[in-house]
């Protein structure tokens, strides 16, 4: 127990460095060394050494620099053991020393994460695992949160990630950053990963920094690929959602659903920027998933001006979105829109048409079902659905809101 006061500041400093700079350090090491698996192992070992060294020697002035320097040496040592070409060793050393010099010269790490996102689209990585791998290695999400984004069990996602990384390591695959001319063909997986990271930050109200990181990356992709309509669509979508972040909680911290939010609390500047970017995307004439999702948010944002929500337009956009990308979230959203435009019974019929195995653990399905059943006066069925939704809700404010809705049913 006597060592605990020394250990806690060191652990907190290490955890803070990981939260703030893990992705940036890993990107630097992986891009410079050309090997993601080696870079990740080196950074993990550097963190382990920090937890041993810092309680004894004190937390360094620049914890991120300490981690980068330690990991850099580990990467070089690994390269020496694995490589038989002297020139390769020299190249690795030179490049990694350059990355350290870049960091030490300024107050922050150069950000190479976007490059590493594109590196993770390497043909050696299974297409279905590219976005999950990006979320874990570049953006720092754990397997459970990644599993939630892709609607699979955490254990399944964890096994897939371990298997993919093992295959990369066993194969000794080195990665090169694809040329800019290759980026459009690899863009979809990158956009999926950025959106997955954003959703994780959106659902976790306390982790707004992850959402801001996703917005930064989406903005950067749009700047680098200005003629890619879907990149602009994703940027617009995130801007629209972020414009309403503060309105999702009242002064007491209670959850406020979108249709009950006061539009005066929305960020007008971000909405204006989202509209501008979306307009640019739509004029390109190549409409895809993210543009349509941004268009949905645009209709909601129009309530600031009209005072009401155009649910018929929302339903029409959902119809087109499902034709392009029949994701479960879009199908549940469409059912909710049908409930508004036509009737609760029609909305429930749309929900009933969805595959039972896919919706069983999907919280929005049960929350929507509960709402529609309540509107129909089916109190017992609404209560059952609310209990299912509550059990699947991790956000305490949302859970309390659903509990209130349940209580109002008596």
Buried (B, 14 or more C-beta within 10 A) or exposed (E): EEEEEEEEEBBEBBEEBBEBBBBBBBBBBBBBBBBBBBBBBBBBBBBEBBBEBBBEEEBBEBBBBBBBBBBBBBBBEBBEEEEEEEEBBEBBBEBBBEBBEBBEEEEEBBBBBBBBBBBBBBEEBEEEBBBBBBBBBBBBBBBEBBBBBBBBEBEEBBEBBEEBBEBBBEEEBBBEBBEEEEBEEBBBBBBBBBBBBBBBBBBBBEBBEBBBBBBBBBBBBBEEBEEBBBBBBBBBBBBBBBBBBEBBBBEEEEBBEEEEBEBEBBBEEBBEBBBEBBEBBBEBEEBBBBBBBBBBBBBBBBBBEEEEBBBEBBBBBBBEBBEBBEBBBBBBBBBBBBBBBBBBEBBBBBBEEBEEEEBEBBBBBBBBBBBBBBBBEBEEBBBBBBBBBBEBBEBEBBBBBBBEBBEEEE
